[in-house]
Amino acid sequence: MYREHNEFDPKGNESKAVLHNLSILNGIFSEKTPELERYNVVSLYCIIAELDRQYVLSEIKDKISE
């Protein structure tokens, strides 16, 4: 996988977007959440990324964490 993506820029836009979305998730789920299992975090990440592109997440972060 590394050889196939050796031109990936860790300081590029894709990296910044991933770090931004992970930061949002960390803010929403700052405490250990037993419902978040390894298999559903990827789906949640995709949802957060899409919501961040289309909405103001600060208004709905509490609802997401509930």
PDB file of N, CA, C, O and CB in Angstrom:
ATOM      1  N   MET A   1       0.824  -1.177   0.000  1.00  0.00           N
ATOM      2  CA  MET A   1       0.000   0.000   0.000  1.00  0.00           C
ATOM      3  C   MET A   1       0.876   1.250   0.000  1.00  0.00           C
ATOM      4  O   MET A   1       0.571   2.230  -0.680  1.00  0.00           O
ATOM      5  CB  MET A   1      -0.942  -0.007   1.201  1.00  0.00           C
ATOM      6  N   TYR A   2       1.950   1.209   0.757  1.00  0.00           N
ATOM      7  CA  TYR A   2       2.831   2.370   0.807  1.00  0.00           C
ATOM      8  C   TYR A   2       3.430   2.645  -0.569  1.00  0.00           C
ATOM      9  O   TYR A   2       3.506   3.798  -0.994  1.00  0.00           O
ATOM     10  CB  TYR A   2       3.945   2.156   1.843  1.00  0.00           C
ATOM     11  N   ARG A   3       3.855   1.599  -1.264  1.00  0.00           N
ATOM     12  CA  ARG A   3       4.452   1.775  -2.589  1.00  0.00           C
ATOM     13  C   ARG A   3       3.455   2.360  -3.583  1.00  0.00           C
ATOM     14  O   ARG A   3       3.820   3.173  -4.432  1.00  0.00           O
ATOM     15  CB  ARG A   3       4.982   0.443  -3.110  1.00  0.00           C
ATOM     16  N   GLU A   4       2.204   1.947  -3.475  1.00  0.00           N
ATOM     17  CA  GLU A   4       1.180   2.449  -4.394  1.00  0.00           C
ATOM     18  C   GLU A   4       0.857   3.919  -4.141  1.00  0.00           C
ATOM     19  O   GLU A   4       0.438   4.628  -5.057  1.00  0.00           O
ATOM     20  CB  GLU A   4      -0.087   1.617  -4.269  1.00  0.00           C
ATOM     21  N   HIS A   5       1.047   4.375  -2.924  1.00  0.00           N
ATOM     22  CA  HIS A   5       0.694   5.750  -2.563  1.00  0.00           C
ATOM     23  C   HIS A   5       1.913   6.521  -2.070  1.00  0.00           C
ATOM     24  O   HIS A   5       1.809   7.329  -1.147  1.00  0.00           O
ATOM     25  CB  HIS A   5      -0.399   5.756  -1.489  1.00  0.00           C
ATOM     26  N   ASN A   6       3.054   6.274  -2.677  1.00  0.00           N
ATOM     27  CA  ASN A   6       4.286   6.909  -2.203  1.00  0.00           C
ATOM     28  C   ASN A   6       4.328   8.406  -2.465  1.00  0.00           C
ATOM     29  O   ASN A   6       5.192   9.095  -1.924  1.00  0.00           O
ATOM     30  CB  ASN A   6       5.474   6.259  -2.851  1.00  0.00           C
ATOM     31  N   GLU A   7       3.430   8.920  -3.268  1.00  0.00           N
ATOM     32  CA  GLU A   7       3.388  10.358  -3.526  1.00  0.00           C
ATOM     33  C   GLU A   7       2.452  11.091  -2.565  1.00  0.00           C
ATOM     34  O   GLU A   7       2.235  12.296  -2.699  1.00  0.00           O
ATOM     35  CB  GLU A   7       2.955  10.614  -4.959  1.00  0.00           C
ATOM     36  N   PHE A   8       1.908  10.369  -1.611  1.00  0.00           N
ATOM     37  CA  PHE A   8       1.004  10.979  -0.630  1.00  0.00           C
ATOM     38  C   PHE A   8       1.750  12.020   0.183  1.00  0.00           C
ATOM     39  O   PHE A   8       2.830  11.747   0.708  1.00  0.00           O
ATOM     40  CB  PHE A   8       0.393   9.909   0.300  1.00  0.00           C
ATOM     41  N   ASP A   9       1.183  13.200   0.287  1.00  0.00           N
ATOM     42  CA  ASP A   9       1.800  14.299   1.029  1.00  0.00           C
ATOM     43  C   ASP A   9       1.188  14.377   2.424  1.00  0.00           C
ATOM     44  O   ASP A   9       0.018  14.735   2.557  1.00  0.00           O
ATOM     45  CB  ASP A   9       1.622  15.648   0.276  1.00  0.00           C
ATOM     46  N   PRO A  10       1.949  14.050   3.466  1.00  0.00           N
ATOM     47  CA  PRO A  10       1.390  14.092   4.820  1.00  0.00           C
ATOM     48  C   PRO A  10       1.019  15.495   5.285  1.00  0.00           C
ATOM     49  O   PRO A  10       0.352  15.648   6.308  1.00  0.00           O
ATOM     50  CB  PRO A  10       2.370  13.499   5.787  1.00  0.00           C
ATOM     51  N   LYS A  11       1.436  16.510   4.555  1.00  0.00           N
ATOM     52  CA  LYS A  11       1.068  17.889   4.908  1.00  0.00           C
ATOM     53  C   LYS A  11       0.099  18.478   3.889  1.00  0.00           C
ATOM     54  O   LYS A  11      -0.155  19.682   3.884  1.00  0.00           O
ATOM     55  CB  LYS A  11       2.322  18.771   5.008  1.00  0.00           C
ATOM     56  N   GLY A  12      -0.437  17.620   3.031  1.00  0.00           N
ATOM     57  CA  GLY A  12      -1.349  18.061   1.982  1.00  0.00           C
ATOM     58  C   GLY A  12      -2.780  18.201   2.463  1.00  0.00           C
ATOM     59  O   GLY A  12      -3.086  18.009   3.640  1.00  0.00           O
ATOM     60  N   ASN A  13      -3.644  18.538   1.526  1.00  0.00           N
ATOM     61  CA  ASN A  13      -5.056  18.780   1.849  1.00  0.00           C
ATOM     62  C   ASN A  13      -5.758  17.541   2.394  1.00  0.00           C
ATOM     63  O   ASN A  13      -6.572  17.643   3.311  1.00  0.00           O
ATOM     64  CB  ASN A  13      -5.789  19.270   0.620  1.00  0.00           C
ATOM     65  N   GLU A  14      -5.445  16.366   1.833  1.00  0.00           N
ATOM     66  CA  GLU A  14      -6.088  15.143   2.311  1.00  0.00           C
ATOM     67  C   GLU A  14      -5.728  14.870   3.766  1.00  0.00           C
ATOM     68  O   GLU A  14      -6.590  14.501   4.564  1.00  0.00           O
ATOM     69  CB  GLU A  14      -5.687  13.951   1.439  1.00  0.00           C
ATOM     70  N   SER A  15      -4.471  15.051   4.105  1.00  0.00           N
ATOM     71  CA  SER A  15      -4.029  14.831   5.482  1.00  0.00           C
ATOM     72  C   SER A  15      -4.693  15.816   6.436  1.00  0.00           C
ATOM     73  O   SER A  15      -5.131  15.448   7.526  1.00  0.00           O
ATOM     74  CB  SER A  15      -2.508  14.952   5.580  1.00  0.00           C
ATOM     75  N   LYS A  16      -4.757  17.058   6.012  1.00  0.00           N
ATOM     76  CA  LYS A  16      -5.393  18.083   6.851  1.00  0.00           C
ATOM     77  C   LYS A  16      -6.874  17.774   7.071  1.00  0.00           C
ATOM     78  O   LYS A  16      -7.401  17.978   8.165  1.00  0.00           O
ATOM     79  CB  LYS A  16      -5.236  19.475   6.211  1.00  0.00           C
ATOM     80  N   ALA A  17      -7.540  17.281   6.027  1.00  0.00           N
ATOM     81  CA  ALA A  17      -8.958  16.941   6.147  1.00  0.00           C
ATOM     82  C   ALA A  17      -9.160  15.783   7.120  1.00  0.00           C
ATOM     83  O   ALA A  17     -10.088  15.809   7.929  1.00  0.00           O
ATOM     84  CB  ALA A  17      -9.543  16.584   4.773  1.00  0.00           C
ATOM     85  N   VAL A  18      -8.304  14.775   7.047  1.00  0.00           N
ATOM     86  CA  VAL A  18      -8.409  13.628   7.952  1.00  0.00           C
ATOM     87  C   VAL A  18      -8.179  14.080   9.389  1.00  0.00           C
ATOM     88  O   VAL A  18      -8.942  13.719  10.285  1.00  0.00           O
ATOM     89  CB  VAL A  18      -7.394  12.525   7.564  1.00  0.00           C
ATOM     90  N   LEU A  19      -7.138  14.860   9.609  1.00  0.00           N
ATOM     91  CA  LEU A  19      -6.854  15.348  10.964  1.00  0.00           C
ATOM     92  C   LEU A  19      -7.979  16.232  11.484  1.00  0.00           C
ATOM     93  O   LEU A  19      -8.313  16.184  12.668  1.00  0.00           O
ATOM     94  CB  LEU A  19      -5.535  16.123  10.987  1.00  0.00           C
ATOM     95  N   HIS A  20      -8.560  17.033  10.609  1.00  0.00           N
ATOM     96  CA  HIS A  20      -9.684  17.896  11.000  1.00  0.00           C
ATOM     97  C   HIS A  20     -10.879  17.045  11.447  1.00  0.00           C
ATOM     98  O   HIS A  20     -11.484  17.311  12.486  1.00  0.00           O
ATOM     99  CB  HIS A  20     -10.095  18.825   9.823  1.00  0.00           C
ATOM    100  N   ASN A  21     -11.209  16.024  10.656  1.00  0.00           N
ATOM    101  CA  ASN A  21     -12.347  15.164  10.997  1.00  0.00           C
ATOM    102  C   ASN A  21     -12.089  14.361  12.264  1.00  0.00           C
ATOM    103  O   ASN A  21     -12.997  14.172  13.074  1.00  0.00           O
ATOM    104  CB  ASN A  21     -12.659  14.220   9.845  1.00  0.00           C
ATOM    105  N   LEU A  22     -10.870  13.891  12.439  1.00  0.00           N
ATOM    106  CA  LEU A  22     -10.542  13.167  13.673  1.00  0.00           C
ATOM    107  C   LEU A  22     -10.616  14.089  14.882  1.00  0.00           C
ATOM    108  O   LEU A  22     -11.019  13.669  15.966  1.00  0.00           O
ATOM    109  CB  LEU A  22      -9.143  12.542  13.575  1.00  0.00           C
ATOM    110  N   SER A  23     -10.229  15.336  14.694  1.00  0.00           N
ATOM    111  CA  SER A  23     -10.330  16.315  15.774  1.00  0.00           C
ATOM    112  C   SER A  23     -11.794  16.558  16.153  1.00  0.00           C
ATOM    113  O   SER A  23     -12.124  16.676  17.334  1.00  0.00           O
ATOM    114  CB  SER A  23      -9.659  17.638  15.361  1.00  0.00           C
ATOM    115  N   ILE A  24     -12.653  16.631  15.161  1.00  0.00           N
ATOM    116  CA  ILE A  24     -14.094  16.792  15.428  1.00  0.00           C
ATOM    117  C   ILE A  24     -14.609  15.598  16.215  1.00  0.00           C
ATOM    118  O   ILE A  24     -15.316  15.766  17.209  1.00  0.00           O
ATOM    119  CB  ILE A  24     -14.892  16.949  14.103  1.00  0.00           C
ATOM    120  N   LEU A  25     -14.259  14.390  15.775  1.00  0.00           N
ATOM    121  CA  LEU A  25     -14.702  13.182  16.485  1.00  0.00           C
ATOM    122  C   LEU A  25     -14.181  13.171  17.915  1.00  0.00           C
ATOM    123  O   LEU A  25     -14.902  12.793  18.838  1.00  0.00           O
ATOM    124  CB  LEU A  25     -14.233  11.919  15.746  1.00  0.00           C
ATOM    125  N   ASN A  26     -12.944  13.581  18.099  1.00  0.00           N
ATOM    126  CA  ASN A  26     -12.372  13.622  19.442  1.00  0.00           C
ATOM    127  C   ASN A  26     -13.106  14.626  20.320  1.00  0.00           C
ATOM    128  O   ASN A  26     -13.288  14.392  21.515  1.00  0.00           O
ATOM    129  CB  ASN A  26     -10.885  13.971  19.376  1.00  0.00           C
ATOM    130  N   GLY A  27     -13.524  15.729  19.742  1.00  0.00           N
ATOM    131  CA  GLY A  27     -14.290  16.720  20.499  1.00  0.00           C
ATOM    132  C   GLY A  27     -15.681  16.227  20.867  1.00  0.00           C
ATOM    133  O   GLY A  27     -16.173  16.491  21.964  1.00  0.00           O
ATOM    134  N   ILE A  28     -16.306  15.515  19.951  1.00  0.00           N
ATOM    135  CA  ILE A  28     -17.655  15.008  20.206  1.00  0.00           C
ATOM    136  C   ILE A  28     -17.627  13.868  21.211  1.00  0.00           C
ATOM    137  O   ILE A  28     -18.461  13.806  22.115  1.00  0.00           O
ATOM    138  CB  ILE A  28     -18.309  14.543  18.904  1.00  0.00           C
ATOM    139  N   PHE A  29     -16.679  12.980  21.051  1.00  0.00           N
ATOM    140  CA  PHE A  29     -16.573  11.799  21.911  1.00  0.00           C
ATOM    141  C   PHE A  29     -15.292  11.894  22.747  1.00  0.00           C
ATOM    142  O   PHE A  29     -14.392  11.065  22.614  1.00  0.00           O
ATOM    143  CB  PHE A  29     -16.582  10.486  21.059  1.00  0.00           C
ATOM    144  N   SER A  30     -15.224  12.899  23.596  1.00  0.00           N
ATOM    145  CA  SER A  30     -14.014  13.121  24.393  1.00  0.00           C
ATOM    146  C   SER A  30     -13.841  12.075  25.494  1.00  0.00           C
ATOM    147  O   SER A  30     -12.727  11.830  25.957  1.00  0.00           O
ATOM    148  CB  SER A  30     -14.049  14.508  25.008  1.00  0.00           C
ATOM    149  N   GLU A  31     -14.935  11.472  25.904  1.00  0.00           N
ATOM    150  CA  GLU A  31     -14.864  10.414  26.924  1.00  0.00           C
ATOM    151  C   GLU A  31     -15.020   9.060  26.241  1.00  0.00           C
ATOM    152  O   GLU A  31     -15.543   8.970  25.130  1.00  0.00           O
ATOM    153  CB  GLU A  31     -15.967  10.610  28.024  1.00  0.00           C
ATOM    154  N   LYS A  32     -14.565   8.018  26.910  1.00  0.00           N
ATOM    155  CA  LYS A  32     -14.696   6.669  26.359  1.00  0.00           C
ATOM    156  C   LYS A  32     -16.172   6.347  26.152  1.00  0.00           C
ATOM    157  O   LYS A  32     -16.993   6.496  27.057  1.00  0.00           O
ATOM    158  CB  LYS A  32     -14.032   5.619  27.295  1.00  0.00           C
ATOM    159  N   THR A  33     -16.483   5.908  24.953  1.00  0.00           N
ATOM    160  CA  THR A  33     -17.861   5.613  24.581  1.00  0.00           C
ATOM    161  C   THR A  33     -17.954   4.138  24.220  1.00  0.00           C
ATOM    162  O   THR A  33     -17.459   3.735  23.167  1.00  0.00           O
ATOM    163  CB  THR A  33     -18.336   6.514  23.397  1.00  0.00           C
ATOM    164  N   PRO A  34     -18.582   3.315  25.074  1.00  0.00           N
ATOM    165  CA  PRO A  34     -18.626   1.873  24.831  1.00  0.00           C
ATOM    166  C   PRO A  34     -19.343   1.495  23.536  1.00  0.00           C
ATOM    167  O   PRO A  34     -19.066   0.441  22.963  1.00  0.00           O
ATOM    168  CB  PRO A  34     -19.299   1.189  25.987  1.00  0.00           C
ATOM    169  N   GLU A  35     -20.251   2.336  23.073  1.00  0.00           N
ATOM    170  CA  GLU A  35     -20.993   2.024  21.854  1.00  0.00           C
ATOM    171  C   GLU A  35     -20.124   2.121  20.600  1.00  0.00           C
ATOM    172  O   GLU A  35     -20.451   1.540  19.565  1.00  0.00           O
ATOM    173  CB  GLU A  35     -22.180   2.954  21.724  1.00  0.00           C
ATOM    174  N   LEU A  36     -19.034   2.846  20.697  1.00  0.00           N
ATOM    175  CA  LEU A  36     -18.154   2.998  19.530  1.00  0.00           C
ATOM    176  C   LEU A  36     -17.183   1.829  19.463  1.00  0.00           C
ATOM    177  O   LEU A  36     -16.201   1.761  20.203  1.00  0.00           O
ATOM    178  CB  LEU A  36     -17.378   4.342  19.589  1.00  0.00           C
ATOM    179  N   GLU A  37     -17.479   0.941  18.583  1.00  0.00           N
ATOM    180  CA  GLU A  37     -16.612  -0.207  18.350  1.00  0.00           C
ATOM    181  C   GLU A  37     -15.779   0.055  17.105  1.00  0.00           C
ATOM    182  O   GLU A  37     -16.093   0.941  16.310  1.00  0.00           O
ATOM    183  CB  GLU A  37     -17.439  -1.518  18.202  1.00  0.00           C
ATOM    184  N   ARG A  38     -14.748  -0.700  16.947  1.00  0.00           N
ATOM    185  CA  ARG A  38     -13.828  -0.538  15.821  1.00  0.00           C
ATOM    186  C   ARG A  38     -14.551  -0.577  14.484  1.00  0.00           C
ATOM    187  O   ARG A  38     -14.205   0.174  13.573  1.00  0.00           O
ATOM    188  CB  ARG A  38     -12.762  -1.617  15.857  1.00  0.00           C
ATOM    189  N   TYR A  39     -15.543  -1.434  14.355  1.00  0.00           N
ATOM    190  CA  TYR A  39     -16.204  -1.628  13.068  1.00  0.00           C
ATOM    191  C   TYR A  39     -17.113  -0.474  12.677  1.00  0.00           C
ATOM    192  O   TYR A  39     -17.396  -0.310  11.490  1.00  0.00           O
ATOM    193  CB  TYR A  39     -16.997  -2.894  13.097  1.00  0.00           C
ATOM    194  N   ASN A  40     -17.584   0.334  13.621  1.00  0.00           N
ATOM    195  CA  ASN A  40     -18.487   1.419  13.236  1.00  0.00           C
ATOM    196  C   ASN A  40     -17.840   2.795  13.239  1.00  0.00           C
ATOM    197  O   ASN A  40     -18.493   3.776  12.882  1.00  0.00           O
ATOM    198  CB  ASN A  40     -19.660   1.435  14.149  1.00  0.00           C
ATOM    199  N   VAL A  41     -16.591   2.895  13.626  1.00  0.00           N
ATOM    200  CA  VAL A  41     -15.918   4.193  13.649  1.00  0.00           C
ATOM    201  C   VAL A  41     -15.678   4.708  12.229  1.00  0.00           C
ATOM    202  O   VAL A  41     -15.759   5.913  11.991  1.00  0.00           O
ATOM    203  CB  VAL A  41     -14.585   4.091  14.410  1.00  0.00           C
ATOM    204  N   VAL A  42     -15.387   3.822  11.296  1.00  0.00           N
ATOM    205  CA  VAL A  42     -15.160   4.253   9.917  1.00  0.00           C
ATOM    206  C   VAL A  42     -16.433   4.867   9.344  1.00  0.00           C
ATOM    207  O   VAL A  42     -16.375   5.903   8.681  1.00  0.00           O
ATOM    208  CB  VAL A  42     -14.691   3.067   9.043  1.00  0.00           C
ATOM    209  N   SER A  43     -17.564   4.249   9.588  1.00  0.00           N
ATOM    210  CA  SER A  43     -18.836   4.803   9.116  1.00  0.00           C
ATOM    211  C   SER A  43     -19.113   6.144   9.773  1.00  0.00           C
ATOM    212  O   SER A  43     -19.557   7.085   9.115  1.00  0.00           O
ATOM    213  CB  SER A  43     -19.990   3.830   9.397  1.00  0.00           C
ATOM    214  N   LEU A  44     -18.854   6.229  11.056  1.00  0.00           N
ATOM    215  CA  LEU A  44     -19.062   7.487  11.771  1.00  0.00           C
ATOM    216  C   LEU A  44     -18.139   8.574  11.232  1.00  0.00           C
ATOM    217  O   LEU A  44     -18.549   9.727  11.096  1.00  0.00           O
ATOM    218  CB  LEU A  44     -18.832   7.294  13.276  1.00  0.00           C
ATOM    219  N   TYR A  45     -16.906   8.214  10.927  1.00  0.00           N
ATOM    220  CA  TYR A  45     -15.966   9.172  10.341  1.00  0.00           C
ATOM    221  C   TYR A  45     -16.523   9.717   9.023  1.00  0.00           C
ATOM    222  O   TYR A  45     -16.479  10.924   8.787  1.00  0.00           O
ATOM    223  CB  TYR A  45     -14.582   8.509  10.110  1.00  0.00           C
ATOM    224  N   CYS A  46     -17.038   8.850   8.177  1.00  0.00           N
ATOM    225  CA  CYS A  46     -17.595   9.272   6.890  1.00  0.00           C
ATOM    226  C   CYS A  46     -18.797  10.191   7.079  1.00  0.00           C
ATOM    227  O   CYS A  46     -18.959  11.170   6.351  1.00  0.00           O
ATOM    228  CB  CYS A  46     -17.998   8.052   6.060  1.00  0.00           C
ATOM    229  N   ILE A  47     -19.625   9.874   8.047  1.00  0.00           N
ATOM    230  CA  ILE A  47     -20.794  10.719   8.334  1.00  0.00           C
ATOM    231  C   ILE A  47     -20.343  12.096   8.802  1.00  0.00           C
ATOM    232  O   ILE A  47     -20.861  13.113   8.338  1.00  0.00           O
ATOM    233  CB  ILE A  47     -21.702  10.059   9.404  1.00  0.00           C
ATOM    234  N   ILE A  48     -19.386  12.133   9.714  1.00  0.00           N
ATOM    235  CA  ILE A  48     -18.888  13.413  10.232  1.00  0.00           C
ATOM    236  C   ILE A  48     -18.267  14.237   9.119  1.00  0.00           C
ATOM    237  O   ILE A  48     -18.487  15.446   9.045  1.00  0.00           O
ATOM    238  CB  ILE A  48     -17.862  13.185  11.353  1.00  0.00           C
ATOM    239  N   ALA A  49     -17.494  13.597   8.252  1.00  0.00           N
ATOM    240  CA  ALA A  49     -16.864  14.316   7.141  1.00  0.00           C
ATOM    241  C   ALA A  49     -17.922  14.944   6.235  1.00  0.00           C
ATOM    242  O   ALA A  49     -17.786  16.096   5.824  1.00  0.00           O
ATOM    243  CB  ALA A  49     -15.960  13.367   6.326  1.00  0.00           C
ATOM    244  N   GLU A  50     -18.963  14.195   5.927  1.00  0.00           N
ATOM    245  CA  GLU A  50     -20.018  14.714   5.062  1.00  0.00           C
ATOM    246  C   GLU A  50     -20.817  15.816   5.759  1.00  0.00           C
ATOM    247  O   GLU A  50     -21.128  16.835   5.142  1.00  0.00           O
ATOM    248  CB  GLU A  50     -20.951  13.582   4.629  1.00  0.00           C
ATOM    249  N   LEU A  51     -21.148  15.625   7.022  1.00  0.00           N
ATOM    250  CA  LEU A  51     -21.870  16.659   7.763  1.00  0.00           C
ATOM    251  C   LEU A  51     -21.051  17.937   7.871  1.00  0.00           C
ATOM    252  O   LEU A  51     -21.595  19.038   7.787  1.00  0.00           O
ATOM    253  CB  LEU A  51     -22.236  16.157   9.155  1.00  0.00           C
ATOM    254  N   ASP A  52     -19.753  17.792   8.057  1.00  0.00           N
ATOM    255  CA  ASP A  52     -18.882  18.962   8.167  1.00  0.00           C
ATOM    256  C   ASP A  52     -18.845  19.741   6.856  1.00  0.00           C
ATOM    257  O   ASP A  52     -18.724  20.966   6.869  1.00  0.00           O
ATOM    258  CB  ASP A  52     -17.464  18.539   8.568  1.00  0.00           C
ATOM    259  N   ARG A  53     -18.948  19.049   5.736  1.00  0.00           N
ATOM    260  CA  ARG A  53     -18.947  19.729   4.436  1.00  0.00           C
ATOM    261  C   ARG A  53     -20.252  20.482   4.182  1.00  0.00           C
ATOM    262  O   ARG A  53     -20.257  21.496   3.483  1.00  0.00           O
ATOM    263  CB  ARG A  53     -18.710  18.719   3.318  1.00  0.00           C
ATOM    264  N   GLN A  54     -21.356  19.993   4.743  1.00  0.00           N
ATOM    265  CA  GLN A  54     -22.645  20.558   4.369  1.00  0.00           C
ATOM    266  C   GLN A  54     -23.363  21.342   5.471  1.00  0.00           C
ATOM    267  O   GLN A  54     -24.291  22.097   5.183  1.00  0.00           O
ATOM    268  CB  GLN A  54     -23.522  19.470   3.913  1.00  0.00           C
ATOM    269  N   TYR A  55     -22.948  21.173   6.719  1.00  0.00           N
ATOM    270  CA  TYR A  55     -23.664  21.805   7.822  1.00  0.00           C
ATOM    271  C   TYR A  55     -22.693  22.437   8.809  1.00  0.00           C
ATOM    272  O   TYR A  55     -21.479  22.251   8.721  1.00  0.00           O
ATOM    273  CB  TYR A  55     -24.553  20.787   8.537  1.00  0.00           C
ATOM    274  N   VAL A  56     -23.252  23.180   9.743  1.00  0.00           N
ATOM    275  CA  VAL A  56     -22.468  23.731  10.837  1.00  0.00           C
ATOM    276  C   VAL A  56     -22.540  22.724  11.977  1.00  0.00           C
ATOM    277  O   VAL A  56     -23.564  22.613  12.652  1.00  0.00           O
ATOM    278  CB  VAL A  56     -22.992  25.156  11.280  1.00  0.00           C
ATOM    279  N   LEU A  57     -21.464  22.000  12.187  1.00  0.00           N
ATOM    280  CA  LEU A  57     -21.470  20.925  13.175  1.00  0.00           C
ATOM    281  C   LEU A  57     -21.568  21.419  14.613  1.00  0.00           C
ATOM    282  O   LEU A  57     -22.046  20.692  15.484  1.00  0.00           O
ATOM    283  CB  LEU A  57     -20.234  20.098  13.023  1.00  0.00           C
ATOM    284  N   SER A  58     -21.129  22.626  14.866  1.00  0.00           N
ATOM    285  CA  SER A  58     -21.168  23.107  16.252  1.00  0.00           C
ATOM    286  C   SER A  58     -22.590  23.124  16.801  1.00  0.00           C
ATOM    287  O   SER A  58     -22.794  23.045  18.012  1.00  0.00           O
ATOM    288  CB  SER A  58     -20.561  24.506  16.345  1.00  0.00           C
ATOM    289  N   GLU A  59     -23.562  23.227  15.919  1.00  0.00           N
ATOM    290  CA  GLU A  59     -24.956  23.260  16.352  1.00  0.00           C
ATOM    291  C   GLU A  59     -25.515  21.875  16.668  1.00  0.00           C
ATOM    292  O   GLU A  59     -26.514  21.765  17.379  1.00  0.00           O
ATOM    293  CB  GLU A  59     -25.802  23.912  15.290  1.00  0.00           C
ATOM    294  N   ILE A  60     -24.894  20.824  16.157  1.00  0.00           N
ATOM    295  CA  ILE A  60     -25.461  19.487  16.342  1.00  0.00           C
ATOM    296  C   ILE A  60     -24.516  18.508  17.033  1.00  0.00           C
ATOM    297  O   ILE A  60     -24.822  17.318  17.105  1.00  0.00           O
ATOM    298  CB  ILE A  60     -25.862  18.928  15.014  1.00  0.00           C
ATOM    299  N   LYS A  61     -23.394  18.966  17.535  1.00  0.00           N
ATOM    300  CA  LYS A  61     -22.441  18.070  18.183  1.00  0.00           C
ATOM    301  C   LYS A  61     -23.054  17.339  19.373  1.00  0.00           C
ATOM    302  O   LYS A  61     -22.807  16.149  19.570  1.00  0.00           O
ATOM    303  CB  LYS A  61     -21.223  18.849  18.635  1.00  0.00           C
ATOM    304  N   ASP A  62     -23.846  18.043  20.156  1.00  0.00           N
ATOM    305  CA  ASP A  62     -24.472  17.392  21.323  1.00  0.00           C
ATOM    306  C   ASP A  62     -25.413  16.274  20.895  1.00  0.00           C
ATOM    307  O   ASP A  62     -25.453  15.216  21.523  1.00  0.00           O
ATOM    308  CB  ASP A  62     -25.242  18.421  22.165  1.00  0.00           C
ATOM    309  N   LYS A  63     -26.169  16.508  19.827  1.00  0.00           N
ATOM    310  CA  LYS A  63     -27.099  15.485  19.343  1.00  0.00           C
ATOM    311  C   LYS A  63     -26.335  14.271  18.820  1.00  0.00           C
ATOM    312  O   LYS A  63     -26.773  13.134  18.997  1.00  0.00           O
ATOM    313  CB  LYS A  63     -28.009  16.059  18.237  1.00  0.00           C
ATOM    314  N   ILE A  64     -25.202  14.512  18.182  1.00  0.00           N
ATOM    315  CA  ILE A  64     -24.414  13.396  17.661  1.00  0.00           C
ATOM    316  C   ILE A  64     -23.870  12.560  18.818  1.00  0.00           C
ATOM    317  O   ILE A  64     -23.904  11.331  18.766  1.00  0.00           O
ATOM    318  CB  ILE A  64     -23.254  13.911  16.770  1.00  0.00           C
ATOM    319  N   SER A  65     -23.374  13.216  19.850  1.00  0.00           N
ATOM    320  CA  SER A  65     -22.797  12.462  20.976  1.00  0.00           C
ATOM    321  C   SER A  65     -23.847  11.673  21.744  1.00  0.00           C
ATOM    322  O   SER A  65     -23.546  10.633  22.328  1.00  0.00           O
ATOM    323  CB  SER A  65     -22.081  13.407  21.927  1.00  0.00           C
ATOM    324  N   GLU A  66     -25.091  12.174  21.742  1.00  0.00           N
ATOM    325  CA  GLU A  66     -26.167  11.435  22.408  1.00  0.00           C
ATOM    326  C   GLU A  66     -26.452  10.161  21.665  1.00  0.00           C
ATOM    327  O   GLU A  66     -27.328   9.395  22.068  1.00  0.00           O
ATOM    328  CB  GLU A  66     -27.438  12.281  22.511  1.00  0.00           C
TER     329      GLU A  66
END
